[in-house]
Amino acid sequence: MATITGKLTFDDIELGDAVTPFTIGETQETIDGARLSEGEDMEMPRNIHTDPEFAKEGMFGGTLNAGVTTMAYLNQMLERWLPNASLYGNGRLLFKAIEPFRPGDTVEFHGTVTGKRVQDGLKLVDCEIKGINQSGKLIGVAEATVAVSE
């Protein structure tokens, strides 16, 4: 079993291969930058991601990363060894949060190849991914299926 460190062909990938870990730190600034806005004068609704005072009142006790942002980080991890069309064309990505991903956290994502098959003419590779924060806590798990063109 090898660690996948670059773009590979379908034949190069084996069950049990590790996808190169991806580490990212989160800040309130990156969380704030991920929000969607239709204009600068638009009033943003209070939410647990971008309003620290409002978020303190909630069950998490502070702001946290939105799940869609974490999925974007997982996508960055996968794009390091396969073209983004591998995920978008016929792939899928499912993420389940376990613990909050907070400003100040650093999370390392580790992936393993769990399946490999040809289905309907597509060369598909399945991966399981886990995100572990700087305290050793599991923040989330993901399942990805990517279509490999070669």
C-alpha angles and dihedrals in degrees: 000000000000137000111251105231104163144015110307140181123248090256092054093058119087134185110269094027112144119231111226107269117252120212125194136169123217127219133179087245093059090045090051091047093056095064119107118236133179094203143347093253093053113110110234116222116244111264142165093252105054106018111072094185093050092044092054088065094055134082093269095054094223146019122305142184117274116244092238089060091052088051089054088054090051089050090053089053093052094044090061090075105021132036114262089247086069090071101031099043102055104338134103138209126200121183127188118191116220103171130013117273100220136189107275093032123123114203128193116203118208122191134191130192107242102169143019127185147145111238126172089346093307123120103223130189123192123207135184116210131192127193117211122186129216090271092056093253121143105240097179151334130227140191119207133184117193130187112227114208098199 
